[in-house]
Amino acid sequence: MLNIKLIRENPEEIEKKLKTKQDDIQFKEILELDSEVRNLQAQVEALKAKKNYVSKEIGEKIRKKEDVSNIKDQMGKLSDEIIKLDNQLKNSEKQREDLLSYLPNIPFNEIPVSDDPKDNVCIKEYKEKQEFNFPFKNHLELNEKLNLFDFKNSAKISGANWPLYTSKGAKLEWALLNYMIDIHIKNGFNFILPPLLVKEDIMYGSGQLPKFKDQLFKIKDDDYNLHLIPTAEVVLNGLHYNEIIPKEKLPLKYVSYTPCFRREAGAAGKQERGLIRMHQFNKVEMFCLTTPDTSNNMFDEMIRSAEEVLQGLELHYRNMLLVTKDMSFASAKTIDIEVWLPGQDRYYEVSSVSNCTDFQARRSLIRSKEKEEKPELVHTLNGSGVATSRLMVALLENNQKEDGTIIIPKALQKYYHDDLIKPNSI
């Protein structure tokens, strides 16, 4: 969430910056409510000061054994007026906060302004695209003889766009997860296995609610009001909800494995079939809390850790600096790491690393302080490290042989315990 003081002091500048992310930004109603809130605050404070004065006057008169009935009547009217204005104040503050909760984070000045993802800037490439001297197959065609996934039975169980990994596919998925987790632990991240269902205030704190409520899965239960997480970022941000962290403990670096659940599974069509876009997918997520002056360095560190995963798998990838309208709601800067999928003839994002500055920390009341200093909001950063479904596709399609055999990269062999996945007919 944005600081209302920033909007109050620089409305035209901030509105202009936010419109580069979201067209319908308008501050008129927020500023009107803000003015109303400040006016009510002033009235309440003045009445409370008057009430304190009258209370002291009553005390004096009682000590002097004078009649205080008229003054007590005045005190009662003051109390009633304070209660009335306090209720108005709380209502106006809630309306103001509701409007603020729909505003995205402010992009950094260096972010390219555009509403077209085609304008995302390639800032790095690693290796070359895989070339084949035979007609290569996409991951669904490879699966016909490899039997790694069973989409027919997953549809029978849960409906369309839900995964079911079988035998060697499940083994390969688990190998990838363990391989990635070990890399991030080596790089200083603390491994967490969190809950998959969270309360509404935790969803709100990470920026998922209220704006993205239609994209989330919510359980129907009379006793619980919980959502399935769309990413472990939600839970890791919630670890320090409403806390003041001693500054000497920062940075805090977490890595987590979770399934992720999202209602929107993409448009139908050949490119989106199979594992490309699912309602449920596995992801290893990095999440960091740090001081404002070190968040840019932490951003670079998280990029390097995600890249190490792909470099170990010997995959061609590129790093893309996202333009303003392609960035996430909470992000001030995002770099997507995209792998090349031959079967789809395009790049797909497998990692997205974002600096969310103090946007989530303000919503979640996460602060830090040193000794007697005044607490300040931390900066939060998140990054996939990485999502396995598209990574699985990249691994299969880029490492296929003409007979459909899949070569397991050397770095992954100790987790998969083999160097090849062979079709059933071999």
N, C-alpha and C positions, 0 to 999 in steps of 0.2 A: 504494500500500500504506500501511496505517496504521502509526504508530509504536507498537511494543509497549509502550513506557513509558507512553503515553497510556492504553492499555487496562489496564495493570497498576495505574496510579494511580487511574483513574476507571472501573472496569469496569461498574458499574450505569448510570452516566450515558451512557457511549458505547454500550453495548448497547441502551439505550432509544432513542437517536437513530438507530442503524443499523436497528432494527426498523421505523422509519418508511419505510425504503427496501426492506427485505427481511425477510420474516416469520421466516425460520428461523435468525436470528442467535443463536448461543450461544457464550459465552466459556469455558465450563467446561473443555473439552479444551485450548484454547489456554493458559489460565492454568496448568493442570496441567503442560503441556509447558514453559511458561516457567519455572515453579518448578524443574522437572527440569534445564533448561538452566543456570540460575543455580547450582544445587547442583553440577552437574558441572564448571562453570567454576571454582567455588571449590576443588573437589577437585584439578583439574588444576593450578591455580595454586599450591596448597599443595605438591603433589608436585614441581612444577618448582622451587619455591624450595628444597625439601629436596634435590633433585638438585644444584642449584647449590652448596649448602652442602657436600654430600658430595664434589663435584668439587674444591672448594677444599681439603677435608680430605685427599683423595688427593694433591693437589699438594704439600701440606705434608709428608706422610709420605714421599713420594718424595724430596723434597729432604733429608729427614733419614735417607734410606736405610732406612726402616722397612717392614715387611711390609704390603702393601695388598690381599692376595688376598681377605680377608673383606669389605673395603669395596667392592672391585670387584664382588663377588657382589651386595652390597646395591644398587650402582649399576645392575646389570643388571636386578634385580627392579623398581627404580623406573622404569627406562626402559620395561619391558614393561607396567607398570601405567599409565604415562602414555599409551602408544600405545592401550591398551585403552579408557581413559576418553576419550581424544581421539576415537576412532571412535564411541563412544556419544554424545559431545557433538555431533559433526557430524550424526549420524543424528537426534538430538532437535531440533537447530536446523533441519534440513531439514523435519521434520514440522511444526514450529511455523510455518516460512515458508510451507509449502504451505497450511496452514489460513488464515494471514493473507492469502494471495493471493486467496482467495475472498470477502474482506470488501469491501464497497463503501466509497466515500468518505463522510465525514460531511457531511450537509447543513448549510448555514448556518442560523443560528437563525431568520432571517426567512422561510425557505422554508415555505409552507403544508403542513401535514401532512394527507395524504389518499392513499388507494389508488385514487382515481377520477380519470382524466384530465379528466372534466367539471368538476372543481374547479380546473383550471388558471386562473390569474388574467389577464384581459386588461388590460394596462397601457398599451396604445397602439393606436390605429387610424389608418390613413392612407387618405385618399380614401373614397369610397363604393363599394358594390358596383355593378358594371356592370349597367345595365338595358337590356333589349332590347324593341323593339316588333315583333318577329317571332319565330317559333319557332326558337330557337338550337339549334346542334348541339354534341355533345361532340367531342373531338379525333379519335376513331375515325371518326365520321360525316363530319367535315370531310376526313379523310384519303382518303375514297373518291374524291374528285375532285382533291385536292391532291397525292396520291402523295408524301408526305413520309417515310413509314415503310413497311417491308415485313415484317410479322410472320410471314407465311406462309413466306417464304424463311429468315428467321432461325430459325424452328422447325425447318425442314428441315436447317439447318446445325448448330444447337446444341441444339435442344429448346425447350420453352416458356419464356417470360419472359426472352428475350434480345433486345436491340434491334438493328435494322438501319435506319439512316438512309439515305435515297436522295435524290440530286439536290438539290432545294430544301431538303429536310429536313436533309441533311448540311451544306449551306451555312448554314442558319439556326442549327444547333447550333454550328458553328464561329464564327459571328458572335457568338453569346451568350458563348461562352468567351472570346473576345478582348476583348469589351466589358467583362466582369467583371474580367479580369486587369488591364486598363488602369486601372480604378477603384482597385483595391487597390494597384497600383504607385504611382499618384498619391498614395495615402494612406500611403506610407512602408513598404510591405511588399516584402520581397526575393523575387523570383520564382524558384521552384525547379521543375525537372522531375526527379522522383526515380525510382528503380527501382520496379517494381510487385510484385516478389517479395522477401520479406524473411525473415530468419532467426528462429528461435523466440524468442531472447532479446529481439529487437526487438518482437515481438508481445507478449511477456510485459511488457516495460517500459511499453507504452502501456495495458496492462490488458485486452488481448484474450484472452490465454492466462493461466491454463488455463480460465477460466470459460466462454468463448464458443467453445471449440474446435469444437463441432458446427455453428456458424454460419459457419465459415470454409472457403474452398477451399484445399486443400493439394495440391501436386503430388506425383505418384508417380514417384520417380526414385531409383535406388540411390546416385547420387552427390551428390544435393542434398536437403536437408531444409528446404524453403521453403514459405511461404504466399503466396497472392495477397492484396494489401492490401484490407481492407474500406473504408478511407478513407486519404487522404494524411496524416492525423493520426499514424498509426502510423510512417510514414517520417520525418516532420518531428520527431517526438519522438525518434526514433533518431539524428538528426543529431548530437546531443551526448551520446549514450550514454556513461556513465562518464567524464565530463569535468568539470573545474573551470573555469568561465568567469570571466574577470576582471569584477568587478562594473561597471566603467566601460563595458563593452560591452553591458550590458543597458539597455533591453529588446532582444531579438532578435525581429523580426517577419518571418514568412515567409508567402508565398502560393504555392500549388501547384495545377497542374492535373493530375488523373489520372483514368483510369477507376477505378471501385470495384467490388469483387466480393463478393457476399454470397449464401450458400446459401438463406436464407429470403427468398422473394419474395412472401410474403403469401397470404392465402386467395383461392381462386377466386371469381369473381363479377363482376358488371357493373362495380361501383365500382373493382375492382382491375385491370381490363383495360387493355391498351395500355401506355402509358408510366408509369402511376401507381406501380407497384412492380416492379422488375426485378432479375434476378441481377447485371446489369452496368449501371452508369450513370456518367455523367460528372459530376465535381464540381470546383469551385474551392474550395480549403480554405485558411483562415487558421490560423496557429499561432504562438503567442507564448510566449517565455520571459522572465520578469521577476522582480523582487524581490517578496517577500510584501507589502510596504507599498504597492506600485503596481499589484497585480493587479486590484483593483476598477476602477481608472481604465482599465486596458487592456481590461477586459471591456466597458466602455461604448464605448470606441473601436472595438472590433470590431463591436459592434451597429450603430453608425453607418455603418461601411463596408459592411456587408451591406444595410442599409436603403437606402443610396445606389444600390445596384444596382436595387432594386425601384422606388424613386422615379423613377429615370431612365426606367424602362419604363412608368411611369404606371399601376402596378398597385395595386389595393386590397389591403392586407395588415393583419395585426394581430400584435402582440407578446404572447406568452403566457409568464408566469412559471410554470414547471412545478412541480407539487406533488411531494412527496418520492418517491413510488413511480413517477412518470412520468419521473424523471431518469435519466440514464445512470449506469452502474456507477461511473465515475471522477469524476463531477461533484459539486461542492459547491453549484453554482447553475447553472441552465440557463434561458435564454430561447429559445423557439422563435419563429421568424417564419413565419407561415402566410399563404398566398395563397388567395384565393377562386377555386374552380374551378366555374363555372356548370354544366358538363356533369355534374359529380359532386354538385352541390348541397351542397357542404361545403368547409370549409377543409382545406388540406394543408400540412404543414411543408415549407419549401424551405431553411430555414437553422436551425441549432441552435447556439447559442453557449454554451460552458460554461467555467466557472472550475474547474479540477481541483486547485487549490491545490498542495500538494507531493506529492500522491498518486502521480502518474506519475514525478515526479522521484526519489522514494525507490526505486521499483522500478527506475529506469534509472540511478541514481547520478549525477544531474545537479545539480551544486552551483555556487555562485559564491563569490568571496571578494574582499576588498579588501586589498591589501598583505599585512600579516602577520596579518590577522584569521583566525579559524577559519572554514573553509568552511561555508556554509549551503545547504540545499536551495532551488532556485528554485521558482517557481510556473509552471505551464503552463496555457495556455488554448487552446481550439480553437473554430473556428466555420466553418460552411459559408458560402461567399461567392459563389455558392450552388450547389446541385445543379440540373443543367439539365433533367432529365427532367420533373419536375413544373412547373418554370418554363416549359418549352416548352409544356406543356398549358395553363398559365395564359395565356400569350401568345396562343396560338391561339384559345382559347375566349372570352377577354375582348375580343379585337380583331377578331372576325369580323363581316362584313357579311351581309346577307340572302342574297346570291348565293354565299356561301362564300368570298369574297375576304378575305384577312387583311391588316389595316393594320399595317405595321411601325412601331413607335414611333420618333420622330425621333432619339432618342439611339442607336438601333441601326442606323439607315439607313446610316451611313458604314461599318459593318462588313458589312452585308448587301448594300450597293450597289444598293438599290432601296427603294421605299416601300410596295410591295404584293406579296403572293403571290396569284396568280390561279388559280382552278380551271382544269383542263385544257380545259374546254368554253368558256372565255372567250377 
